[in-house]
């Protein structure tokens, strides 16, 4: 279930784990960004939710959205149960799609150290860090009732034989 504010009611227990989402059915919504800052993210979240409801798609974890930002563009990814749809926004994640997951208790301003530590840990274990996905587990309204902000950090990685030799 999705809360009234749009936050996910439950989320997977992937803290401090490496997971593989290869072949996972997804719904992708392109977003606008300016220097890695999302613009009108609530609008895109509502638009994506409306589109998922109109297509009558089922989600693995309702409301859970992976956010990836770029200089001028980004995307929101929602994990779906396997479905067949003619929508252009429905696709499957490529193989391999390995992620290291960590739950950060704090806001975006305090992400620098955990992201750096995660990247260093991946490199030391012979894995090359790729893109970073953020999953906001609660909104400002939920922070007041549940405590601090929680962000799930998901860093995609690839095996790097050259790093393993070092």
Secondary structure, 3 states (H helix, E strand, C coil): CECCCCCECCCCCCCCEEEECCCCEEEEEEEEEECCEEECHHHHHHHHHHHHHHCCCCECCCCCEEEECCCCEEEEEEEECCCCCCCCCEEECCCCCEEEEEEEECCHHHHHHHHHHHHHHHHHCCEEEEEEEEEECCCHHHHHHHCCCEEEEEEEEEECHHHHHC
